Each structure stands twice: as C-alpha cells, then as structure tokens.
Amino acid sequence: MEVESTAIREIDYDARRDKLLVRFASGERYVYVGVPGEVCRSFLDAESKGRFFQNQIRDRYPFNRLDA
C-alpha cells in the first residue's frame, strides 16, 4: 500500500508470517520479521510514518534488505 510520507513510499504486511515490507523514498526495500499486526496497523495510522518507523520498528525487529 502506498503511503503519504517523505521517508516511506510503501508499506505491505503479511499477517500469516508477521512480515512487514517497507519501501523507502530512496527505493530501497526491507522486510522486517516478527512484527505484530497491531504494530503494522499503528504504523499505517501514524501521522508521521517516518517517526513511527524510527521509534517503533527500526532496531526492534530483525530485517533483511531486498534486492532492487
């Protein structure tokens, strides 16, 4: 799902696997593992997606960078 944000372009979530896909404005894509559904919903609802990502997701969940 595309979102309005200067830092984040797209957010997708796989509820069966608790995986969060984030595409940044730079085009880089990362998948975060073990992210609960309620965290993803709060991320989507956050007024500032970049701030929410920095405070609630980055450095809290394991991640992998995906090839472009």
PDB file of N, CA, C and O in Angstrom:
ATOM      1  N   MET A   1       0.838  -1.165   0.000  1.00  0.00           N
ATOM      2  CA  MET A   1       0.000   0.000   0.000  1.00  0.00           C
ATOM      3  C   MET A   1       0.895   1.243   0.000  1.00  0.00           C
ATOM      4  O   MET A   1       1.765   1.393   0.857  1.00  0.00           O
ATOM      5  N   GLU A   2       0.671   2.117  -0.957  1.00  0.00           N
ATOM      6  CA  GLU A   2       1.425   3.369  -0.984  1.00  0.00           C
ATOM      7  C   GLU A   2       0.926   4.276   0.122  1.00  0.00           C
ATOM      8  O   GLU A   2      -0.267   4.308   0.425  1.00  0.00           O
ATOM      9  N   VAL A   3       1.857   5.019   0.729  1.00  0.00           N
ATOM     10  CA  VAL A   3       1.501   5.907   1.831  1.00  0.00           C
ATOM     11  C   VAL A   3       2.046   7.304   1.569  1.00  0.00           C
ATOM     12  O   VAL A   3       2.986   7.486   0.795  1.00  0.00           O
ATOM     13  N   GLU A   4       1.441   8.282   2.224  1.00  0.00           N
ATOM     14  CA  GLU A   4       1.925   9.654   2.126  1.00  0.00           C
ATOM     15  C   GLU A   4       2.977   9.868   3.197  1.00  0.00           C
ATOM     16  O   GLU A   4       2.674   9.893   4.390  1.00  0.00           O
ATOM     17  N   SER A   5       4.210  10.021   2.758  1.00  0.00           N
ATOM     18  CA  SER A   5       5.325  10.204   3.674  1.00  0.00           C
ATOM     19  C   SER A   5       6.521  10.691   2.869  1.00  0.00           C
ATOM     20  O   SER A   5       6.692  10.311   1.711  1.00  0.00           O
ATOM     21  N   THR A   6       7.333  11.517   3.472  1.00  0.00           N
ATOM     22  CA  THR A   6       8.548  11.952   2.777  1.00  0.00           C
ATOM     23  C   THR A   6       9.628  10.887   2.857  1.00  0.00           C
ATOM     24  O   THR A   6      10.530  10.869   2.020  1.00  0.00           O
ATOM     25  N   ALA A   7       9.559   9.994   3.849  1.00  0.00           N
ATOM     26  CA  ALA A   7      10.605   8.986   4.047  1.00  0.00           C
ATOM     27  C   ALA A   7      10.222   7.613   3.525  1.00  0.00           C
ATOM     28  O   ALA A   7      11.087   6.847   3.101  1.00  0.00           O
ATOM     29  N   ILE A   8       8.931   7.292   3.551  1.00  0.00           N
ATOM     30  CA  ILE A   8       8.471   5.940   3.238  1.00  0.00           C
ATOM     31  C   ILE A   8       7.465   5.998   2.101  1.00  0.00           C
ATOM     32  O   ILE A   8       6.510   6.776   2.131  1.00  0.00           O
ATOM     33  N   ARG A   9       7.696   5.167   1.106  1.00  0.00           N
ATOM     34  CA  ARG A   9       6.838   5.166  -0.079  1.00  0.00           C
ATOM     35  C   ARG A   9       5.731   4.117   0.005  1.00  0.00           C
ATOM     36  O   ARG A   9       4.602   4.361  -0.423  1.00  0.00           O
ATOM     37  N   GLU A  10       6.063   2.936   0.564  1.00  0.00           N
ATOM     38  CA  GLU A  10       5.101   1.837   0.527  1.00  0.00           C
ATOM     39  C   GLU A  10       5.262   0.944   1.754  1.00  0.00           C
ATOM     40  O   GLU A  10       6.373   0.722   2.235  1.00  0.00           O
ATOM     41  N   ILE A  11       4.133   0.437   2.252  1.00  0.00           N
ATOM     42  CA  ILE A  11       4.103  -0.487   3.381  1.00  0.00           C
ATOM     43  C   ILE A  11       3.222  -1.660   2.985  1.00  0.00           C
ATOM     44  O   ILE A  11       2.089  -1.470   2.543  1.00  0.00           O
ATOM     45  N   ASP A  12       3.740  -2.874   3.143  1.00  0.00           N
ATOM     46  CA  ASP A  12       2.948  -4.089   2.934  1.00  0.00           C
ATOM     47  C   ASP A  12       3.148  -4.993   4.134  1.00  0.00           C
ATOM     48  O   ASP A  12       4.186  -4.948   4.793  1.00  0.00           O
ATOM     49  N   TYR A  13       2.136  -5.820   4.415  1.00  0.00           N
ATOM     50  CA  TYR A  13       2.214  -6.681   5.596  1.00  0.00           C
ATOM     51  C   TYR A  13       1.673  -8.060   5.274  1.00  0.00           C
ATOM     52  O   TYR A  13       0.601  -8.191   4.683  1.00  0.00           O
ATOM     53  N   ASP A  14       2.415  -9.093   5.662  1.00  0.00           N
ATOM     54  CA  ASP A  14       1.991 -10.485   5.535  1.00  0.00           C
ATOM     55  C   ASP A  14       1.585 -10.953   6.935  1.00  0.00           C
ATOM     56  O   ASP A  14       2.436 -11.311   7.749  1.00  0.00           O
ATOM     57  N   ALA A  15       0.293 -10.946   7.201  1.00  0.00           N
ATOM     58  CA  ALA A  15      -0.218 -11.268   8.544  1.00  0.00           C
ATOM     59  C   ALA A  15       0.043 -12.717   8.924  1.00  0.00           C
ATOM     60  O   ALA A  15       0.226 -13.011  10.105  1.00  0.00           O
ATOM     61  N   ARG A  16       0.067 -13.619   7.972  1.00  0.00           N
ATOM     62  CA  ARG A  16       0.305 -15.034   8.295  1.00  0.00           C
ATOM     63  C   ARG A  16       1.726 -15.264   8.784  1.00  0.00           C
ATOM     64  O   ARG A  16       1.974 -16.161   9.590  1.00  0.00           O
ATOM     65  N   ARG A  17       2.659 -14.456   8.296  1.00  0.00           N
ATOM     66  CA  ARG A  17       4.074 -14.639   8.654  1.00  0.00           C
ATOM     67  C   ARG A  17       4.628 -13.504   9.517  1.00  0.00           C
ATOM     68  O   ARG A  17       5.812 -13.505   9.856  1.00  0.00           O
ATOM     69  N   ASP A  18       3.785 -12.546   9.869  1.00  0.00           N
ATOM     70  CA  ASP A  18       4.217 -11.384  10.662  1.00  0.00           C
ATOM     71  C   ASP A  18       5.429 -10.695  10.025  1.00  0.00           C
ATOM     72  O   ASP A  18       6.396 -10.356  10.708  1.00  0.00           O
ATOM     73  N   LYS A  19       5.358 -10.496   8.717  1.00  0.00           N
ATOM     74  CA  LYS A  19       6.438  -9.829   7.981  1.00  0.00           C
ATOM     75  C   LYS A  19       5.954  -8.490   7.443  1.00  0.00           C
ATOM     76  O   LYS A  19       4.886  -8.386   6.840  1.00  0.00           O
ATOM     77  N   LEU A  20       6.764  -7.480   7.677  1.00  0.00           N
ATOM     78  CA  LEU A  20       6.459  -6.124   7.235  1.00  0.00           C
ATOM     79  C   LEU A  20       7.448  -5.727   6.150  1.00  0.00           C
ATOM     80  O   LEU A  20       8.660  -5.773   6.362  1.00  0.00           O
ATOM     81  N   LEU A  21       6.934  -5.338   4.990  1.00  0.00           N
ATOM     82  CA  LEU A  21       7.778  -4.865   3.893  1.00  0.00           C
ATOM     83  C   LEU A  21       7.678  -3.347   3.840  1.00  0.00           C
ATOM     84  O   LEU A  21       6.585  -2.783   3.791  1.00  0.00           O
ATOM     85  N   VAL A  22       8.823  -2.705   3.850  1.00  0.00           N
ATOM     86  CA  VAL A  22       8.868  -1.244   3.788  1.00  0.00           C
ATOM     87  C   VAL A  22       9.723  -0.829   2.597  1.00  0.00           C
ATOM     88  O   VAL A  22      10.873  -1.247   2.468  1.00  0.00           O
ATOM     89  N   ARG A  23       9.141   0.007   1.723  1.00  0.00           N
ATOM     90  CA  ARG A  23       9.907   0.606   0.624  1.00  0.00           C
ATOM     91  C   ARG A  23      10.087   2.078   0.976  1.00  0.00           C
ATOM     92  O   ARG A  23       9.122   2.817   1.172  1.00  0.00           O
ATOM     93  N   PHE A  24      11.346   2.475   1.048  1.00  0.00           N
ATOM     94  CA  PHE A  24      11.661   3.851   1.423  1.00  0.00           C
ATOM     95  C   PHE A  24      11.629   4.759   0.195  1.00  0.00           C
ATOM     96  O   PHE A  24      11.610   4.282  -0.940  1.00  0.00           O
ATOM     97  N   ALA A  25      11.625   6.056   0.428  1.00  0.00           N
ATOM     98  CA  ALA A  25      11.595   7.034  -0.658  1.00  0.00           C
ATOM     99  C   ALA A  25      12.793   6.859  -1.583  1.00  0.00           C
ATOM    100  O   ALA A  25      12.718   7.194  -2.765  1.00  0.00           O
ATOM    101  N   SER A  26      13.890   6.341  -1.057  1.00  0.00           N
ATOM    102  CA  SER A  26      15.100   6.095  -1.864  1.00  0.00           C
ATOM    103  C   SER A  26      14.914   4.928  -2.823  1.00  0.00           C
ATOM    104  O   SER A  26      15.714   4.745  -3.740  1.00  0.00           O
ATOM    105  N   GLY A  27      13.854   4.131  -2.616  1.00  0.00           N
ATOM    106  CA  GLY A  27      13.609   2.956  -3.441  1.00  0.00           C
ATOM    107  C   GLY A  27      14.080   1.667  -2.785  1.00  0.00           C
ATOM    108  O   GLY A  27      13.723   0.580  -3.239  1.00  0.00           O
ATOM    109  N   GLU A  28      14.876   1.769  -1.721  1.00  0.00           N
ATOM    110  CA  GLU A  28      15.345   0.568  -1.029  1.00  0.00           C
ATOM    111  C   GLU A  28      14.176  -0.124  -0.349  1.00  0.00           C
ATOM    112  O   GLU A  28      13.268   0.522   0.174  1.00  0.00           O
ATOM    113  N   ARG A  29      14.217  -1.474  -0.367  1.00  0.00           N
ATOM    114  CA  ARG A  29      13.158  -2.275   0.244  1.00  0.00           C
ATOM    115  C   ARG A  29      13.752  -3.155   1.338  1.00  0.00           C
ATOM    116  O   ARG A  29      14.810  -3.761   1.170  1.00  0.00           O
ATOM    117  N   TYR A  30      13.047  -3.208   2.454  1.00  0.00           N
ATOM    118  CA  TYR A  30      13.461  -4.041   3.577  1.00  0.00           C
ATOM    119  C   TYR A  30      12.270  -4.836   4.063  1.00  0.00           C
ATOM    120  O   TYR A  30      11.131  -4.374   4.000  1.00  0.00           O
ATOM    121  N   VAL A  31      12.542  -6.046   4.553  1.00  0.00           N
ATOM    122  CA  VAL A  31      11.497  -6.848   5.188  1.00  0.00           C
ATOM    123  C   VAL A  31      11.885  -7.013   6.652  1.00  0.00           C
ATOM    124  O   VAL A  31      13.021  -7.361   6.975  1.00  0.00           O
ATOM    125  N   TYR A  32      10.919  -6.757   7.528  1.00  0.00           N
ATOM    126  CA  TYR A  32      11.092  -6.860   8.975  1.00  0.00           C
ATOM    127  C   TYR A  32      10.274  -8.052   9.454  1.00  0.00           C
ATOM    128  O   TYR A  32       9.107  -8.202   9.092  1.00  0.00           O
ATOM    129  N   VAL A  33      10.897  -8.898  10.273  1.00  0.00           N
ATOM    130  CA  VAL A  33      10.308 -10.174  10.676  1.00  0.00           C
ATOM    131  C   VAL A  33       9.831 -10.108  12.125  1.00  0.00           C
ATOM    132  O   VAL A  33      10.480  -9.510  12.983  1.00  0.00           O
ATOM    133  N   GLY A  34       8.675 -10.738  12.377  1.00  0.00           N
ATOM    134  CA  GLY A  34       8.148 -10.817  13.732  1.00  0.00           C
ATOM    135  C   GLY A  34       7.394  -9.581  14.172  1.00  0.00           C
ATOM    136  O   GLY A  34       7.219  -9.347  15.368  1.00  0.00           O
ATOM    137  N   VAL A  35       6.946  -8.788  13.213  1.00  0.00           N
ATOM    138  CA  VAL A  35       6.219  -7.552  13.534  1.00  0.00           C
ATOM    139  C   VAL A  35       4.743  -7.894  13.768  1.00  0.00           C
ATOM    140  O   VAL A  35       4.074  -8.394  12.863  1.00  0.00           O
ATOM    141  N   PRO A  36       4.237  -7.629  14.965  1.00  0.00           N
ATOM    142  CA  PRO A  36       2.825  -7.930  15.245  1.00  0.00           C
ATOM    143  C   PRO A  36       1.875  -7.074  14.386  1.00  0.00           C
ATOM    144  O   PRO A  36       2.206  -5.959  13.983  1.00  0.00           O
ATOM    145  N   GLY A  37       0.702  -7.626  14.127  1.00  0.00           N
ATOM    146  CA  GLY A  37      -0.297  -6.921  13.334  1.00  0.00           C
ATOM    147  C   GLY A  37      -0.672  -5.566  13.894  1.00  0.00           C
ATOM    148  O   GLY A  37      -0.891  -4.617  13.140  1.00  0.00           O
ATOM    149  N   GLU A  38      -0.748  -5.467  15.234  1.00  0.00           N
ATOM    150  CA  GLU A  38      -1.138  -4.189  15.830  1.00  0.00           C
ATOM    151  C   GLU A  38      -0.076  -3.117  15.597  1.00  0.00           C
ATOM    152  O   GLU A  38      -0.401  -1.934  15.503  1.00  0.00           O
ATOM    153  N   VAL A  39       1.186  -3.522  15.505  1.00  0.00           N
ATOM    154  CA  VAL A  39       2.254  -2.556  15.205  1.00  0.00           C
ATOM    155  C   VAL A  39       2.106  -2.060  13.764  1.00  0.00           C
ATOM    156  O   VAL A  39       2.270  -0.871  13.494  1.00  0.00           O
ATOM    157  N   CYS A  40       1.799  -2.968  12.850  1.00  0.00           N
ATOM    158  CA  CYS A  40       1.599  -2.571  11.454  1.00  0.00           C
ATOM    159  C   CYS A  40       0.396  -1.631  11.331  1.00  0.00           C
ATOM    160  O   CYS A  40       0.466  -0.637  10.609  1.00  0.00           O
ATOM    161  N   ARG A  41      -0.684  -1.928  12.013  1.00  0.00           N
ATOM    162  CA  ARG A  41      -1.861  -1.061  11.951  1.00  0.00           C
ATOM    163  C   ARG A  41      -1.541   0.324  12.503  1.00  0.00           C
ATOM    164  O   ARG A  41      -1.962   1.335  11.940  1.00  0.00           O
ATOM    165  N   SER A  42      -0.805   0.367  13.593  1.00  0.00           N
ATOM    166  CA  SER A  42      -0.412   1.661  14.156  1.00  0.00           C
ATOM    167  C   SER A  42       0.508   2.413  13.212  1.00  0.00           C
ATOM    168  O   SER A  42       0.432   3.638  13.114  1.00  0.00           O
ATOM    169  N   PHE A  43       1.374   1.694  12.518  1.00  0.00           N
ATOM    170  CA  PHE A  43       2.278   2.283  11.527  1.00  0.00           C
ATOM    171  C   PHE A  43       1.462   2.930  10.420  1.00  0.00           C
ATOM    172  O   PHE A  43       1.720   4.071  10.037  1.00  0.00           O
ATOM    173  N   LEU A  44       0.484   2.208   9.911  1.00  0.00           N
ATOM    174  CA  LEU A  44      -0.357   2.741   8.835  1.00  0.00           C
ATOM    175  C   LEU A  44      -1.171   3.949   9.291  1.00  0.00           C
ATOM    176  O   LEU A  44      -1.422   4.863   8.506  1.00  0.00           O
ATOM    177  N   ASP A  45      -1.580   3.955  10.554  1.00  0.00           N
ATOM    178  CA  ASP A  45      -2.397   5.046  11.091  1.00  0.00           C
ATOM    179  C   ASP A  45      -1.578   6.237  11.578  1.00  0.00           C
ATOM    180  O   ASP A  45      -2.134   7.304  11.839  1.00  0.00           O
ATOM    181  N   ALA A  46      -0.273   6.066  11.701  1.00  0.00           N
ATOM    182  CA  ALA A  46       0.569   7.122  12.274  1.00  0.00           C
ATOM    183  C   ALA A  46       0.569   8.381  11.413  1.00  0.00           C
ATOM    184  O   ALA A  46       0.618   8.314  10.185  1.00  0.00           O
ATOM    185  N   GLU A  47       0.514   9.510  12.075  1.00  0.00           N
ATOM    186  CA  GLU A  47       0.564  10.788  11.361  1.00  0.00           C
ATOM    187  C   GLU A  47       1.905  10.945  10.647  1.00  0.00           C
ATOM    188  O   GLU A  47       1.958  11.403   9.506  1.00  0.00           O
ATOM    189  N   SER A  48       2.981  10.563  11.322  1.00  0.00           N
ATOM    190  CA  SER A  48       4.314  10.600  10.719  1.00  0.00           C
ATOM    191  C   SER A  48       4.833   9.173  10.606  1.00  0.00           C
ATOM    192  O   SER A  48       5.254   8.575  11.597  1.00  0.00           O
ATOM    193  N   LYS A  49       4.801   8.635   9.398  1.00  0.00           N
ATOM    194  CA  LYS A  49       5.272   7.258   9.182  1.00  0.00           C
ATOM    195  C   LYS A  49       6.768   7.142   9.486  1.00  0.00           C
ATOM    196  O   LYS A  49       7.206   6.154  10.075  1.00  0.00           O
ATOM    197  N   GLY A  50       7.543   8.139   9.089  1.00  0.00           N
ATOM    198  CA  GLY A  50       8.981   8.108   9.331  1.00  0.00           C
ATOM    199  C   GLY A  50       9.309   8.097  10.814  1.00  0.00           C
ATOM    200  O   GLY A  50      10.169   7.332  11.250  1.00  0.00           O
ATOM    201  N   ARG A  51       8.648   8.920  11.582  1.00  0.00           N
ATOM    202  CA  ARG A  51       8.883   8.983  13.026  1.00  0.00           C
ATOM    203  C   ARG A  51       8.457   7.680  13.699  1.00  0.00           C
ATOM    204  O   ARG A  51       9.162   7.166  14.568  1.00  0.00           O
ATOM    205  N   PHE A  52       7.307   7.151  13.299  1.00  0.00           N
ATOM    206  CA  PHE A  52       6.850   5.887  13.873  1.00  0.00           C
ATOM    207  C   PHE A  52       7.855   4.790  13.562  1.00  0.00           C
ATOM    208  O   PHE A  52       8.209   4.002  14.440  1.00  0.00           O
ATOM    209  N   PHE A  53       8.317   4.734  12.317  1.00  0.00           N
ATOM    210  CA  PHE A  53       9.294   3.724  11.939  1.00  0.00           C
ATOM    211  C   PHE A  53      10.548   3.835  12.806  1.00  0.00           C
ATOM    212  O   PHE A  53      11.034   2.828  13.322  1.00  0.00           O
ATOM    213  N   GLN A  54      11.068   5.035  12.969  1.00  0.00           N
ATOM    214  CA  GLN A  54      12.282   5.250  13.764  1.00  0.00           C
ATOM    215  C   GLN A  54      12.086   4.809  15.217  1.00  0.00           C
ATOM    216  O   GLN A  54      12.973   4.189  15.805  1.00  0.00           O
ATOM    217  N   ASN A  55      10.930   5.127  15.792  1.00  0.00           N
ATOM    218  CA  ASN A  55      10.696   4.880  17.212  1.00  0.00           C
ATOM    219  C   ASN A  55      10.190   3.478  17.547  1.00  0.00           C
ATOM    220  O   ASN A  55      10.460   2.973  18.636  1.00  0.00           O
ATOM    221  N   GLN A  56       9.461   2.842  16.627  1.00  0.00           N
ATOM    222  CA  GLN A  56       8.782   1.592  16.961  1.00  0.00           C
ATOM    223  C   GLN A  56       9.231   0.364  16.172  1.00  0.00           C
ATOM    224  O   GLN A  56       8.932  -0.761  16.573  1.00  0.00           O
ATOM    225  N   ILE A  57       9.943   0.555  15.058  1.00  0.00           N
ATOM    226  CA  ILE A  57      10.283  -0.595  14.213  1.00  0.00           C
ATOM    227  C   ILE A  57      11.795  -0.747  14.041  1.00  0.00           C
ATOM    228  O   ILE A  57      12.343  -1.820  14.296  1.00  0.00           O
ATOM    229  N   ARG A  58      12.460   0.302  13.618  1.00  0.00           N
ATOM    230  CA  ARG A  58      13.910   0.222  13.387  1.00  0.00           C
ATOM    231  C   ARG A  58      14.625  -0.196  14.667  1.00  0.00           C
ATOM    232  O   ARG A  58      14.321   0.305  15.750  1.00  0.00           O
ATOM    233  N   ASP A  59      15.549  -1.089  14.541  1.00  0.00           N
ATOM    234  CA  ASP A  59      16.353  -1.602  15.656  1.00  0.00           C
ATOM    235  C   ASP A  59      15.551  -2.424  16.673  1.00  0.00           C
ATOM    236  O   ASP A  59      16.069  -2.760  17.738  1.00  0.00           O
ATOM    237  N   ARG A  60      14.296  -2.749  16.355  1.00  0.00           N
ATOM    238  CA  ARG A  60      13.495  -3.584  17.263  1.00  0.00           C
ATOM    239  C   ARG A  60      13.184  -4.953  16.676  1.00  0.00           C
ATOM    240  O   ARG A  60      12.895  -5.894  17.415  1.00  0.00           O
ATOM    241  N   TYR A  61      13.240  -5.071  15.353  1.00  0.00           N
ATOM    242  CA  TYR A  61      12.896  -6.319  14.688  1.00  0.00           C
ATOM    243  C   TYR A  61      14.011  -6.708  13.726  1.00  0.00           C
ATOM    244  O   TYR A  61      14.644  -5.842  13.122  1.00  0.00           O
ATOM    245  N   PRO A  62      14.255  -8.025  13.582  1.00  0.00           N
ATOM    246  CA  PRO A  62      15.248  -8.472  12.597  1.00  0.00           C
ATOM    247  C   PRO A  62      14.787  -8.076  11.201  1.00  0.00           C
ATOM    248  O   PRO A  62      13.587  -8.021  10.932  1.00  0.00           O
ATOM    249  N   PHE A  63      15.731  -7.801  10.318  1.00  0.00           N
ATOM    250  CA  PHE A  63      15.374  -7.351   8.974  1.00  0.00           C
ATOM    251  C   PHE A  63      16.382  -7.852   7.944  1.00  0.00           C
ATOM    252  O   PHE A  63      17.498  -8.254   8.273  1.00  0.00           O
ATOM    253  N   ASN A  64      15.950  -7.811   6.695  1.00  0.00           N
ATOM    254  CA  ASN A  64      16.798  -8.107   5.551  1.00  0.00           C
ATOM    255  C   ASN A  64      16.528  -7.070   4.477  1.00  0.00           C
ATOM    256  O   ASN A  64      15.385  -6.671   4.259  1.00  0.00           O
ATOM    257  N   ARG A  65      17.589  -6.636   3.806  1.00  0.00           N
ATOM    258  CA  ARG A  65      17.420  -5.748   2.666  1.00  0.00           C
ATOM    259  C   ARG A  65      17.118  -6.608   1.452  1.00  0.00           C
ATOM    260  O   ARG A  65      17.758  -7.637   1.234  1.00  0.00           O
ATOM    261  N   LEU A  66      16.143  -6.186   0.666  1.00  0.00           N
ATOM    262  CA  LEU A  66      15.759  -6.917  -0.540  1.00  0.00           C
ATOM    263  C   LEU A  66      16.454  -6.272  -1.743  1.00  0.00           C
ATOM    264  O   LEU A  66      16.706  -5.068  -1.768  1.00  0.00           O
ATOM    265  N   ASP A  67      16.752  -7.105  -2.727  1.00  0.00           N
ATOM    266  CA  ASP A  67      17.350  -6.575  -3.953  1.00  0.00           C
ATOM    267  C   ASP A  67      16.378  -5.677  -4.671  1.00  0.00           C
ATOM    268  O   ASP A  67      15.166  -5.890  -4.633  1.00  0.00           O
ATOM    269  N   ALA A  68      16.918  -4.670  -5.327  1.00  0.00           N
ATOM    270  CA  ALA A  68      16.082  -3.699  -6.039  1.00  0.00           C
ATOM    271  C   ALA A  68      15.415  -4.301  -7.245  1.00  0.00           C
ATOM    272  O   ALA A  68      14.679  -3.612  -7.951  1.00  0.00           O
TER     273      ALA A  68
END
